[in-house]
Amino acid sequence: MSPAPSIGVLATGTCLPERILTNDEVADAAGVDPGWIVRRTGVLRRHVAEPEQAASDLAAEAVRKALTAAGLPASALGLLVLATSTPDELGPSTACRVQALVGADRAVAFDVAAACSGWLFAARVAHDWLRSGSGERYAAVVGVEVYSRFVDPADRATAVLFADGAAATILGPVPGGTGFAPIRLGSDGGAGDVLIPAGGSRLPASPGTLAAGRHKVHMDGRAVRDFILRIFPEVLGDALDRSGLRLTDVDLLVSHQPNPLLLRRAAVDAGVPEERVVIVGHEVGNIGAASIPYALATADRDGRLRTGSRVLVTAFGAGLTWGSTVLTWTRAQHGALPAPRTEAPRTEGAPL
């Protein structure tokens, strides 16, 4: 029996809505000044979907770009796993909508719900699926959020951070010694917070839930900060231990981007040199499950990822959920991605 193949990322693709929401616009509605947003979060702008755009539309475009970059037709996909907290509807899965939009008729399609850790959870599913002997060679793993539909513009704790966007990766066989090291995941439902309280079976939509704003994103900024600062060194150290690596062996850190200042603080506190941290949140805000694949695509596009680059990937999100792995890059491919316009600000300040 042939040994299970190594699985890695073959290509990436991204999709950001064209409309940009500036700090001036957000600050006015949230009752703060634009400088406050930069000082507290480091976010400079965020992208917002048009009324006719749903999560599946953004995700499908990201998958198309990733397939083009990989040189594969949609028919090559045997699996399509989509991570989101903002699906098109409660059912069917948004992944099925994307499958139809891109023409991936052979792909098994389903969603994964793990909040901002979602892409890594979905990547673990796809990785193990492709190694299982199922005969499938390629999978699309996509993260997408349309948070703008669920944000209260007057809530400064969320409106300044959350945004819309999608990023996809094509997973497939790679040479031995590259690809994903074991992906470790974790959950603690006993400590979980609630991102969007209403709209499910516990609090179905009603005039009362609408009036109370229970369909909007809720976040305890201080609790999120404390959780990330606590869990970050644990998941980082666990990934290194499992891979037999030291921090000096890692070329880049790619992580969920709660906000640029908080990520930078957590990384520096854990001993990661600032120049090795991929920061994208200043340009796109917090795009949840799309943030890790978007950061991978950014590093790929700008040349920071080369064959043999070791990428430490860490994730954390509502649930509570978290995970980590080391990804050894192999084939440098990427989809269309806009050129960066501004360096991440280095303003010091306490995160929300």
QUISULWO-V309241 format. One record per helix or strand of 2 or more residues. SS is the DSSP state (helix for helix, strand for strand). FROM is the first residue (numbers start at 0). TO is the last residue. If there is no record, write none. Layout:
((SS:FROM:TO) (SS:FROM:TO))
This chain:
((strand:5:14) (strand:18:21) (helix:22:29) (helix:33:40) (strand:44:47) (helix:54:69) (helix:73:75) (strand:76:82) (helix:93:101) (strand:107:111) (helix:114:130) (strand:137:145) (helix:146:149) (helix:155:158) (strand:163:173) (strand:178:179) (strand:183:186) (helix:188:190) (helix:206:210) (helix:220:242) (helix:246:248) (strand:251:254) (helix:259:268) (helix:273:275) (helix:280:283) (helix:287:300) (strand:309:316) (strand:320:327))
